[in-house]
Amino acid sequence: MDNLKSSLYVIGNLLVFFSLYSLIPAMYDYLTLGTDWAVFSLISIVCLFTGLNISFTFKNRNKDVEVLSAFLLTFISWIILTLIAAIPFCIGSTNLSFIDSFFESMSGLTTTGATIIQDLDNTSKSILLWRAMLQWLGGIGIIVIAIAIFPILKIGGMQLFQTEFSSKDEKVLPRTTKIATGIGFVYLILTLLCTFFLYSTGVEFFDSLAHGMTIIATGGFSTKNMSIGFFDSVTTELVTISFMIISSLPFILLFQALKGNIIHLLKNSQVKFFLFLVGMITVIVTFWLKKYYEVDYIQALRISSFAVVSIATGSGFSTYDFSVWGTFTTILFLFIMLIGGCSGSSSCGLKIFRIQILLRSSLILIKKIIQPRGIFIPTYNSREIDQEVLNSVTGYFFLYLITFSSLTLILSFDGQDVLTSLSGAAASIANVGPGLSEIIGPANNYSGISSLSKFFLSLGMLIGRLELFPILVLLSPHLWRR
C-alpha cells in the first residue's frame, strides 16, 4: 500500500506538469485561430485539478520511491499519459476513433513514430505540434528511466558506466532528480541546435521546431506526408542524419563531452561499435543500390545513408520508399531495426551493448571449447562483465525474441501478410515506426490495418519502450510480497 501511495503522489505531480504542458498547443492554436484550443484547455484543466487532488491526498513526508514503486510508477504513468494524450486526436479536428487515437498517442510517447493520420499536410498545426511534443517528452522520459531505474534490474546497460550518477541505493527518486538537470540540459540544447540548423537550411520555423523535437527523441513523427523527403534538400538531410546519430549515443557521455571530457565518448566501446555498424551497412546498401537501381554513387550514398541511419537509430524518418528496394535490404533493415542504438540514449531496440556482450560471451564459449583448461574472462570497456549482467542480457535477448515472435503470430492470425507481420512486430517493439511492407512502409501508414492489430502493436510499443522487464517485474508475486 505504501508503494502505491508513493506512486500515486508522483503521478499527481506528473498530471500537474502535464496540465501545463498541454497549454502550449492550446495557446498556439488560439493565437493561430484554430479550433482545437478548447480541447487542449479542457485537458489542462482536468489534469490540473485531478493532479492536485491526488498529490494532496497521498502527500506524505517520505517521498522516496522504492524499487516496486519505481516500476509501478513507470507503467501507470505511461498508460495514464497515453490515454490523456489521445483525447485531442479523438475529439479534436482529426476526429480519430478511440483505438486510432490511443495508437497515435502511444506511438508518440514511446517515440515509435507509427502514425494513423493519413493527410499530415492538411492536419491542424496544433495537433502536429502536440505529436512532436509527445515524442519529445517520451524521449527525455525514457533516458531518465534507463539511467535511474533500469540499472536495478541490470537490463539498461547504464550500470556498465562509471559515472557520478551511478548508485546502488534502491531509492530511485533522489538519483533521478540529480541526473534530470544534466540530461535535460543536454536534451534541450540538442533540440535547440537541431531546430536552428534545420531552419538555416531553409525549412520553415514551425517545421524546424517540430522536427527538431522528434529527431532528438529519435521519434519519427513528421509534419509532412513525405517526411524529410518533402524538403528535397541535401543539407536538411545531413542535419537530420547528424542529430539522429548524436541522439542515439549515451546522453551521460554527451553530457560529459559538453563539460570537456570528450575522451570517454570517443573511446567508448558501444559508441565505436555503433558507428562502425552504421558505416558498414551504409556502404553495403550504397553498392546494392548502385548495382540494381542504376544510380550514381553519390546519389546512392545519399539515399542509403539516410535510410540506414533512420532505421538503425529507430527514428523512422524517410526520404525514399525503402520498402521497394528488394529482398536483401528488407531483411537487412529488419535486423538493424531490432538492434537499435546505444544504451542511455533516446533510441530503441535491443541496444548495441547487449549485442556486444552476447558476441563476447559467444567468443569466450568458443575459446573454452578449444582450450578447456583455459581461463577466459569477458570484458566490456576494459572491465570484467558481471555474471548478473551476462545472465540478464541473455534472458532479455530470449524474452525479446519471444515477444517479437508472439506479436508476429498475432498479426498474422489477424490476417496480415508475412512481411507486414514481421516488420510491424519489429517496428513496434523496436519503436522504429514504419514497417517494411507496402501496407505499413514509409510511403503509407498504419490506418489500413485492423483495430485488433493496432491494439497489440500499441502494447508492443509500450513493452519495447520499457524494455520488457519492468512490466514482467510487476507480475512477480515475490516482489509484491516484499
Steps between C-alpha positions, in 0.01 A plus 500: 500500500785740580651427158168583334463822700853612407427431133166685509664802659752525218229437239301788644798730454548361150139587411557856621805522273300352211230765551759772444653307210166480316456877527773551239301360201186661648654847492657441158167384354315795654751752363487345153117501503472122509213288633682258732598742775187416703594130504852567624368748756253240629783248539705759685220580746410136568865399548564795729213437741538121490874521555469745789238284670707182465818673619324650802326171589814286488749757623732366770831585655690213341493562126775252415397257227608142569563230240143377468368855495740590220373221275139563593544873446660450159226271371202693639640836388543382143146361481336804659690752289427299186126505569503872576719584202260309272209736573597774245525237225158360594286810552720753323507592131659168399189319632666159529337198662599409856734216398658717229547785748649261757735360233612849392551610859692186597712532188584854604588443865700186421679693220398231251383729218237269351204714400133464418445851360488477122525866397764670712537787252149623585490404866461772763838640602408479867444124457834470317665695781335273758633190323852646501472599867387149597806349333729758655360424845520124442863531388624678811281278718651174380854636539440581867332162556788318328757669719312504830279190506626240253837451678313344790404216266835517319315519167567854382876485479556817696648301788793442264587870509700633795360848537414736777137410455538130576367364825407168654243656729152364443344842551461623147347844528801689642722356230244585231481857623878528496544388140192673359669843490807383312321274253217752452754773422668289230161396359379860480824633350498230230135579420573870461809434289315257276215748455745780417695298244182374333372857478832613352457246218178669387241302697218714644526573873197293603622198304852551635377506860270200459767294326764621745300350786429170326854457362660536844241258639578264208124498460424534131180706508507750214283793400498384137358198321836448327694538826848653455479415128253789462781755536720332234812664643841343546588738784172427680568129473858543627376693804236234567753216466748672731252558781342155464843349560578734791166418663580129480813540715498475883381834637718470810806488274361793296463696824858421594612603151330837539694547824822442305552130564449376144751215534251268671259547211759437230652198677175338604468150356127529442530828312781375277317177419178688419672746267693218332182297449309794350791589272550142379130445424481836322784397267335163431163656417672764285657232282168311491313806369777574251494146366126440469344843461742675264568809710838667533706447814433847644123461469515144631706614799256782573197269488655208687663704778172667595302175490757299696548765770124549531435128546806429718419785739131409510401844373288387206533808282516442125604664176426204271275197523755240609230230514538451122879466494496123488529194725860561611442848645168390650666221700799718587279782624295251704817398684632850565165635619493226765852591617447874549737760647705540817388451857412820685387674181155586367540216251338158522535129419722238661776761540856470380654405836285184522614390155861561606461302821334210317781499242769509769329220693481289185869554428590404858295182462682411180838559668401278792406222260837530326694536828297326776756581769535864404360786707323760291322802649260705285559874523318813392679833471803336665297386801384155594137431418308399810328161482168663590530724197581202278199312630263794465618578146455137395157488662400832349607387152293183534192688625544758224490228235199337670316834503589569138389152392175520697410839358580379148270199547220721632524733200503208258203344683317828445547465125817701431745367241839360599707813438245730663485271805878470534588864436199632694599298807864608467412866443270488802722343768809678363305830489607573143169601342460412133507135402661343196192399300301712258204506743684653798819616328633858483272582205189403702390478865318275744147624429419201279553224756233367738421634846620174658841536334519864606431404861770233514746724316432770762570245771819400317611865492464530877672169572786587268542852636505383863736215404281206608624441854324788684165359390601142584624612841155636582357154428734338753321397825836488679563871450151591619550288813814701570 
